[in-house]
Amino acid sequence: MENSEKNMDFLTVGELLVDFCQTLTGPHGYPQYEALPGGAIANVAVAMAKWGLRSGFIGKVGQDALGSMLTDTLKKAGVDCSRLLPSREPTSLAMVSLTSDGDRSFAFYWKDTSCYTLDIRLADPMNCAGSRIFHFGSVTLSTPQSRATTMGAVRAAKANGAVISFDANLRPGLWGWEPERARDPILEAMKLADIVKLSEEELFFLVDVKAAIGELHRDAPETGRWMSQLCDATGVELLFVTFGKEGGRWQGRQGAGCLESLKVQAIDTTGAGDCFMAGVLHQFITLHQKLADLGADEYRTMARWGVTAGALSTEKHGGIPSIPSLEEIKARLPV
């Protein structure tokens, strides 16, 4: 690896892949797919760089045409790629299918690809030091070596004083369609994290509640109780849960709250949660305060940016290509 840039605002370890997104219907009536850069963790890294922060990515990428496209995308966005290792395996892929209202589903081409096994060298403490926020997700917890590398990197960053953020991003297909296998690793990851984002589905999964999406809404008393239970059980300082069109809810040591989503014409929800998380973390850095010093007003500010960035991203296709600009976010921030 090259010498890594120090004193970053944001570092992240995880997946960088190509989303083949269903964008059109072809002349024979079959869906057409466009190769778009993505990966939940990479989406956040690019958003932070696009919004003017010093952002770096830790991971692997294939030495093929798709891998070159991904590397060029990160570099053009201003992401530090000195911790991005070349992989002998082909670049990881995800096929993204969309419903009529833009909701997406994933089919991963994962085993024996670039993201399947993260090199343990990526967890070198010197490689993971020097950032204010260190971010990760559960995708690279789904295989033993990548889990060891990811958790090693997080522990090294935490020991070096970084605020740790985590987005569950549960993808059942990566766990052999046995999502129960993911529960303990995700809860273990949350115990290392200070700021966490879950989706509605992931909240239900972690508290082991069988509920249909929308059955228990954002403002239900049960929702707040489960969020508090998770914070108590894991030690998370600030927990956000997204509820799609309903917006988001948060639970922190200095209070809880909720916020409506923007009214948008969604065409693709790929990366919406990542943009939500990026908005939250961008504002945390911009506030220039310690996490323990944040109060109700700061929580709401972080949520406003998260909700707005997440909603605006659904108006475009893909993960990285859908990241809104700072100007677009500021123009649509809720009161």
For each residue, the residues with C-beta under 8 A, 3 or more apart:
1: 4 82 83 85 121 127
2: 82
3: 82
4: 1 56 80 82 83 126 127 130
5: 8 54 56 80 82 130
6: 129 130
7: 54 130 131
8: 5 11 54 55 56 80 130 131 132
9: 48 53 54 55 131 132 133 285
10: 44 45 48 53 54 55 56 131 132 133 135 281 285
11: 8 55 56 57 58 83 128 130 131 133 134 135 157 162
12: 41 42 44 45 55 56 57 58 134 135 136
13: 41 58 59 118 122 128 134 135 136 140 149 150 153 154
14: 39 40 41 42 58 59 115 136 137 139 140 150
15: 39 40 41 42 59 92 115 137 139 140
16: 37 39 41 42 57 59 60 61 70 74 84 92 114 115
17: 38 39 42 70 91 92 93 94 113 114 115
18: 35 36 37 38 66 69 70 91 92 93 94
19: 35 36 37 38 39 93 94 96 270 318 319
20: 33 34 35 36 93 94 95 96
21: 33 34 36 96 98 268 270 317 318
22: 31 32 33 96 97 98
23: 32 33 34 317
24: 31 32 34
25: 29 30 31 32
26: 29 30 31 32
27:
28:
29: 25 26
30: 25 26
31: 22 24 25 26 97
32: 22 23 24 25 26
33: 20 21 22 23 95 96
34: 20 21 23 24 317 318
35: 18 19 20 66 69
36: 18 19 20 21 317 318 319 320 321
37: 16 18 19 42 46 69 70 73 74 318 319 320 321
38: 17 18 19 42 43 94 270 271 318 319 320
39: 14 15 16 17 19 42 43 92 115 139 319
40: 14 15 43 44 137 139 167 169 271 273 274 319
41: 12 13 14 15 16 44 45 57 59 135 136 137 139 140
42: 12 14 15 16 17 37 38 39 45 46 57 59 70 74 319 320
43: 38 39 40 46 47 271 274 275 278 319 320 323
44: 10 12 40 41 47 48 135 167 274 277 278 281
45: 10 12 41 42 48 49 55 56 57 74 79 135
46: 37 42 43 49 50 55 73 74 77 79 320 323
47: 43 44 50 51 274 275 278 279 282 309 323
48: 9 10 44 45 51 53 55 278 281 282
49: 45 46 52 53 54 55 77 78 79
50: 46 47 77 78 323 325 326
51: 47 48 278 282 326
52: 49 326
53: 9 10 48 49 282 285
54: 5 7 8 9 10 49 80
55: 8 9 10 11 12 45 46 48 49 78 79 80
56: 4 5 8 10 11 12 45 79 80 81 82 83 131
57: 11 12 16 41 42 45 74 79 80 81 83 84
58: 11 12 13 14 83 84 122 127 128 153
59: 13 14 15 16 41 42 83 84 85 115 118 122
60: 16 84 85 86 87 114 115 118 119 122
61: 16 67 70 71 84 85 86 87 91 114
62: 66 67 86 87 89 90 91 92 113 114
63: 67 86 87 88
64: 67 68 90 91
65: 68 69
66: 18 35 62 69 70 90 91 93
67: 61 62 63 64 70 71 86 87 91 114
68: 64 65 71 72
69: 18 35 37 65 66 72 73
70: 16 17 18 37 42 61 66 67 73 74 91
71: 61 67 68 74 75 81 84
72: 68 69 75 76
73: 37 46 69 70 76 77 320
74: 16 37 42 45 46 57 70 71 77 79 81 84
75: 71 72 78 79 81
76: 72 73
77: 46 49 50 73 74 320
78: 49 50 55 75
79: 45 46 49 55 56 57 74 75
80: 4 5 8 54 55 56 57 83
81: 56 57 71 74 75 84
82: 1 2 3 4 5 56
83: 1 4 11 56 57 58 59 80 122 127
84: 16 57 58 59 60 61 71 74 81
85: 1 59 60 61 119 121 122
86: 60 61 62 63 67
87: 60 61 62 63 67 91 113 114
88: 63
89: 62 112 113 114 116 117
90: 62 64 66 113 114
91: 17 18 61 62 64 66 67 70 87 113 114
92: 15 16 17 18 39 62 108 109 110 113 114 115 116
93: 17 18 19 20 66 108 109 113
94: 17 18 19 20 38 106 107 108 109
95: 20 33 106 107 108 109
96: 19 20 21 22 33 104 105 106 268 270
97: 22 31 104 105 107
98: 21 22 102 103 104 267 268
99: 102 103 104
100:
101: 266
102: 98 99 266 267 268 269 314
103: 98 99 269
104: 96 97 98 99 268 269 270
105: 96 97
106: 94 95 96 171 173
107: 94 95 97 173
108: 92 93 94 95 171 173 174
109: 92 93 94 95 113
110: 92 113 115 116 173 174
111: 116
112: 89 116
113: 17 62 87 89 90 91 92 93 109 110 116
114: 16 17 60 61 62 67 87 89 90 91 92
115: 14 15 16 17 39 59 60 92 110 118 139 140 146
116: 89 92 110 111 112 113 143 146
117: 89 143 145 146
118: 13 59 60 115 122 140 145 146 149 150
119: 60 85 122 149
120: 123 145 148 149 152
121: 1 85 124 127
122: 13 58 59 60 83 85 118 119 127 149 153
123: 120 127 128 148 149 150 152 153 156
124: 121 127 128 156
125: 128 129 156 159 160
126: 4 129
127: 1 4 58 83 121 122 123 124 153 156
128: 11 13 58 123 124 125 134 153 154 156 157 160
129: 6 125 126 156 157 160
130: 4 5 6 7 8 11 160
131: 7 8 9 10 11 56 134 157 162
132: 8 9 10 162 163 285
133: 9 10 11 162 163 164 165 281 284 285
134: 11 12 13 128 131 153 154 157 158 162 163 164 165
135: 10 11 12 13 41 44 45 164 165 166 167 277 281
136: 12 13 14 41 140 150 153 154 164 165 166 167 189
137: 14 15 40 41 140 141 166 167 168 169
138: 141 142 167 168 169 170 171 182 185 186 189
139: 14 15 39 40 41 115 142 169 171 174
140: 13 14 15 41 115 118 136 137 143 146 147 149 150
141: 137 138 146 147 150 151 182 185 186 189
142: 138 139 146 147 171 174 175 182
143: 116 117 140 146 147
144: 147 148
145: 117 118 120 148 149
146: 115 116 117 118 140 141 142 143 149 150
147: 140 141 142 143 144 150 151 185
148: 120 123 144 145 151 152
149: 13 118 119 120 122 123 140 145 146 152 153
150: 13 14 118 123 136 140 141 146 147 153 154
151: 141 147 148 154 155 188 189 192
152: 120 123 148 149 155 156
153: 13 58 122 123 127 128 134 136 149 150 156 157
154: 13 128 134 136 150 151 157 158 164 189 192
155: 151 152 158 159 192
156: 123 124 125 127 128 129 152 153 159 160
157: 11 128 129 131 134 153 154 160 162 164
158: 134 154 155 161 162 164 192
159: 125 155 156
160: 125 128 129 130 156 157
161: 158
162: 11 131 132 133 134 157 158
163: 132 133 134 194 195 284 291
164: 133 134 135 136 154 157 158 192 193 194 195
165: 133 134 135 136 193 194 195 196 197 277 281
166: 135 136 137 189 190 192 193 195 196 197
167: 40 44 135 136 137 138 196 197 198 273 274 277
168: 137 138 186 196 197 198 199 202 206
169: 40 137 138 139 273
170: 138 179 182 186 199 201 202 205
171: 106 108 138 139 142 174 175
172: 175 177 178 179 182
173: 106 107 108 110 176 177
174: 108 110 139 142 171
175: 142 171 172 178 179 181 182
176: 173 181
177: 172 173
178: 172 175 181
179: 170 172 175 182 183 205
180: 183
181: 175 176 178 184 185
182: 138 141 142 170 172 175 179 185 186
183: 179 180 186 187 205 206 208
184: 181 187 188
185: 138 141 147 181 182 188 189
186: 138 141 168 170 182 183 189 190 202 206
187: 183 184 190 191 206 233 234
188: 151 184 185 191 192
189: 136 138 141 151 154 166 185 186 192 193
190: 166 186 187 193 196 230 234 236
191: 187 188 234 235
192: 151 154 155 158 164 166 188 189
193: 164 165 166 189 190 196 234 236
194: 163 164 165 236 237 238 291
195: 163 164 165 166 236 237 238 239 240 280 281 284 291
196: 165 166 167 168 190 193 234 236 238 239 240
197: 165 166 167 168 239 240 241 242 273 276 277 280 306
198: 167 168 202 203 206 239 240 241 242
199: 168 170 202 203 241 242 273
200: 203 204 213 218 241 242 243 244
201: 170 204 205 213
202: 168 170 186 198 199 205 206 241
203: 198 199 200 206 207 223 226 227 230 241
204: 200 201 207 209 210 211 216
205: 170 179 183 201 202 208
206: 168 183 186 187 198 202 203 230
207: 203 204 226 229 230
208: 183 205
209: 204 216 222 226
210: 204
211: 204 215 216
212: 215
213: 200 201 244
214: 217
215: 211 212
216: 204 209 211 220 222 223
217: 214 220 223 243 246
218: 200 223 241 243 246 247 248 249 258
219: 223 249 258
220: 216 217 223 224
221: 224 225
222: 209 216 225 226
223: 203 216 217 218 219 220 226 227 241 249
224: 220 221 227 228 249 251 256
225: 221 222 228 229
226: 203 207 209 222 223 229 230
227: 203 223 224 230 231 239 241 249 251 256
228: 224 225 231 232 251 256
229: 207 225 226 232 233
230: 190 203 206 207 226 227 233 234 236 239
231: 227 228 234 235 236 237 239 251
232: 228 229
233: 187 229 230
234: 187 190 191 193 196 230 231
235: 191 231
236: 190 193 194 195 196 230 231 239
237: 194 195 231 252 253 291 292
238: 194 195 196 250 251 252 253 291 294 299
239: 195 196 197 198 227 230 231 236 250 251 252
240: 195 196 197 198 248 249 250 276 277 280 303 306
241: 197 198 199 200 202 203 218 223 227 248 249 250
242: 197 198 199 200 247 248 272 273 276 306 310
243: 200 217 218 246 247 248 249 261
244: 200 213 261 269
245: 261
246: 217 218 243 260 261
247: 218 242 243 258 259 260 261 307
248: 218 240 241 242 243 258 259 261 276 303 306 307 310
249: 218 219 223 224 227 240 241 243 256 257 258 259
250: 238 239 240 241 256 257 258 299 302 303
251: 224 227 228 231 238 239 256
252: 237 238 239 255 256 294 299
253: 237 238 292
254: 294 295 296 299
255: 252 295 296 299
256: 224 227 228 249 250 251 252
257: 249 250 296 299 300 303
258: 218 219 247 248 249 250
259: 247 248 249 300 303 304 307 334
260: 246 247 307 334
261: 243 244 245 246 247 248 264 307 310 311
262: 307 308 311 312 332 334
263:
264: 261 311 312 314 315
265: 315
266: 101 102 269 314 315
267: 98 102 314 315 316 317
268: 21 96 98 102 104 314 316 317 318 322
269: 102 103 104 244 266 272 314
270: 19 21 38 96 104 317 318 319 322
271: 38 40 43 274 275 313 318 319 320 322 323
272: 242 269 275 276 310 311 313 314
273: 40 167 169 197 199 242 276 277 310
274: 40 43 44 47 167 271 277 278 313 319
275: 43 47 271 272 278 279 306 309 310 312 313 322 323 324
276: 197 240 242 248 272 273 279 280 306 307 309 310
277: 44 135 165 167 197 240 273 274 280 281 306
278: 43 44 47 48 51 274 275 281 282 306 309 323
279: 47 275 276 282 283 302 305 306 307 308 309 310 329
280: 195 197 240 276 277 283 284 302 303 305 306
281: 10 44 48 133 135 165 195 277 278 284 285
282: 47 48 51 53 278 279 285 286 305
283: 279 280 286 287 301 302 304 305 306
284: 133 163 195 280 281 287 291 294 302
285: 9 10 53 132 133 281 282 288
286: 282 283
287: 283 284 294 298 301 302
288: 285
289: 293 294 298
290: 293 294
291: 163 194 195 237 238 284 294
292: 237 253
293: 289 290
294: 238 252 254 284 287 289 290 291 298 299
295: 254 255 298 299
296: 254 255 257 299 300
297: 300 301
298: 287 289 294 295 301 302
299: 238 250 252 254 255 257 294 295 296 302 303
300: 257 259 296 297 303 304
301: 283 287 297 298 304 305
302: 250 279 280 283 284 287 298 299 305 306
303: 240 248 250 257 259 280 299 300 306 307
304: 259 283 300 301 307 308 333 334
305: 279 280 282 283 301 302 308 309 329 333
306: 197 240 242 248 275 276 277 278 279 280 283 302 303 309 310
307: 247 248 259 260 261 262 276 279 303 304 310 311 334
308: 262 279 304 305 311 312 329 332 333 334
309: 47 275 276 278 279 305 306 312 313 323 324 329
310: 242 248 261 272 273 275 276 279 306 307 313 314
311: 261 262 264 272 307 308 314 332
312: 262 264 275 308 309 315 324 328 329 332
313: 271 272 274 275 309 310 316 322 323 324
314: 102 264 266 267 268 269 272 310 311 322
315: 264 265 266 267 312 322
316: 267 268 313 321 322
317: 21 23 34 36 267 268 270 321 322
318: 19 21 34 36 37 38 268 270 271 321 322
319: 19 36 37 38 39 40 42 43 270 271 274 322 323
320: 36 37 38 42 43 46 73 77 271 323
321: 36 37 316 317 318
322: 268 270 271 275 313 314 315 316 317 318 319
323: 43 46 47 50 271 275 278 309 313 319 320
324: 275 309 312 313 328 329
325: 50 328 329
326: 50 51 52 329 330
327: 330 331
328: 312 324 325 331 332
329: 279 305 308 309 312 324 325 326 332 333
330: 326 327 333
331: 327 328
332: 262 308 311 312 328 329
333: 304 305 308 329 330
334: 259 260 262 304 307 308
335:
